[in-house]
Amino acid sequence: MTSLAIHGGPKAVTRTFKRANPIGKEEVEAATQVIQSGTLSQFLGSWGPDFYGGPKVQEFERACESYFGVRHAVSVNSWTSGLIAAVGALGIEPGDEVIVTPWTMCASATAILHWNAIPVFADIEPDTFCIDPASVEANISSRTRAIMSVDIFGQSADMDALRRIAERHDLKIISDSAQAPSARYHGRPAGTLAHIGGFSLNYHKHIHTGEGGILVTNDDHLADRMHLIRNHAEAVVGAKGVTDLSNMVGYNFRLGEIEAAMGIEQLKKLAGIVACRRESARRLTEGLEGLRGLRTPVVRSRCDHVFYMYPMVVDTAVVGVGRGRIIEALEAEGVVGLTAGYVLTHLLPMYQERIAFGSRGFPWTSDLCTRDAKYDRGICPVAEELHESSYLGYEICLHELDSDDCAELVAAFRKVWAHLDAL
Ligand SMILES: *Cc1c(COP(=O)(O)O)cnc(C)c1O
């Protein structure tokens, strides 16, 4: 058998994979038409017809409502903006606690802090990497108001369990489905089983508009509040006759007409993109079966995973080689897009030093914050272990993989596994 590339042998991956790029002539045409119209945005930050934006923004929102089967879709200029609008719309108060997973892009938790509320981190499930309902329940206090769950890597969190907990404790749920548009939980679209959910449209998600996001909800009142926060709430509430002024602090989170026009075209491609991604994942899982100590993605029963990431776990005790060395060997074989671990939000300096707004520890040092919030290493042992030693991600979103590409990826893994003793 040929020797490993890391030892001077030939690479297992010889093909050049096609970079994933969902943008095509349809988007070029749609964007060009908007540019030629001269109206690149039609929002006005005052109460009137243009409060809801221009024709493309509204057309895109109606298309999202029909695609995701929800009463309201509200477009925003990023999903980070969307998360901030969602937390504000729920009426979260300074010092309130929101339970969130640490195994996510930083913005999930930062959105909570933006309203001077306190992120409380619950641990994750070892097989799906989603927030663990048992850990959520263990972290509930009298100040807990909401749960922020994340459909990480393209698979829904355990919404039945989270909804039961939310009902028991009178909590709201926000679903950060940035990585999971078109994923399904018991037949229903991810993001739509929470009070508010939504998706990112940044450039490396399944579909994109450069930057952008979509909020979804079935609640008329919450939709109203999200529209207000998106577009200068404080200047609009008077004329609109809004009397509940809590969190009616507005932003400019408005999506442009060019992005919305591209979003309309992107949405038409989403199902096809997801189908390709799932097919690539299926090929990888089939090909990697039986490699000792390597766990391929676990898909929750009655759920559809859309594979933003292809998440694996290496049992280093069984494999007998550390994760770092395995990655070096695979990269030498030509595998691009492997990641060791993932973000562990609670270990970021902001939480470790408890310095967010100003320099004196606000909001944690404020009288409004009644919890001695713990962000120490050790609060989320499952996430920390995966991060430090056993999680191995493959960025399946980077390329459009055909069956030959998948076969070469599988060959690279099989070759490295056949030579584990030599590592
Ligand atoms: C991408 C992402 C975000 C942020 O979305 P943006 O559109 O980049 O602001 C938030 N949460 C998760 C889980 C993400 O993957």
Ligand as a Chemical Component Dictionary entry (heavy atoms), coordinates in Angstrom:
data_LIG
# 
_chem_comp.id                   LIG 
_chem_comp.type                 NON-POLYMER 
_chem_comp.pdbx_formal_charge   0 
_chem_comp.three_letter_code    LIG 
# 
loop_
_chem_comp_atom.comp_id 
_chem_comp_atom.atom_id 
_chem_comp_atom.alt_atom_id 
_chem_comp_atom.type_symbol 
_chem_comp_atom.charge 
_chem_comp_atom.model_Cartn_x 
_chem_comp_atom.model_Cartn_y 
_chem_comp_atom.model_Cartn_z 
_chem_comp_atom.pdbx_ordinal 
LIG C1 C1 C 0 -23.862 32.791 10.586 1  
LIG C2 C2 C 0 -24.447 32.649 11.945 2  
LIG C3 C3 C 0 -24.935 33.748 12.678 3  
LIG C4 C4 C 0 -24.777 35.164 12.232 4  
LIG O1 O1 O 0 -25.324 35.443 10.990 5  
LIG P1 P1 P 0 -24.866 36.732 10.164 6  
LIG O2 O2 O 0 -25.846 36.791 9.047  7  
LIG O3 O3 O 0 -23.467 36.488 9.719  8  
LIG O4 O4 O 0 -24.963 37.915 11.062 9  
LIG C5 C5 C 0 -25.538 33.504 13.895 10 
LIG N1 N1 N 0 -25.649 32.265 14.397 11 
LIG C6 C6 C 0 -25.173 31.194 13.740 12 
LIG C7 C7 C 0 -25.348 29.835 14.339 13 
LIG C8 C8 C 0 -24.537 31.351 12.504 14 
LIG O5 O5 O 0 -24.039 30.288 11.877 15 
# 
loop_
_chem_comp_bond.comp_id 
_chem_comp_bond.atom_id_1 
_chem_comp_bond.atom_id_2 
_chem_comp_bond.value_order 
_chem_comp_bond.pdbx_ordinal 
LIG C1 C2 SING 1  
LIG C2 C3 SING 2  
LIG C2 C8 DOUB 3  
LIG C3 C4 SING 4  
LIG C3 C5 DOUB 5  
LIG C4 O1 SING 6  
LIG O1 P1 SING 7  
LIG P1 O2 DOUB 8  
LIG P1 O3 SING 9  
LIG P1 O4 SING 10 
LIG C5 N1 SING 11 
LIG N1 C6 DOUB 12 
LIG C6 C7 SING 13 
LIG C6 C8 SING 14 
LIG C8 O5 SING 15 
# 
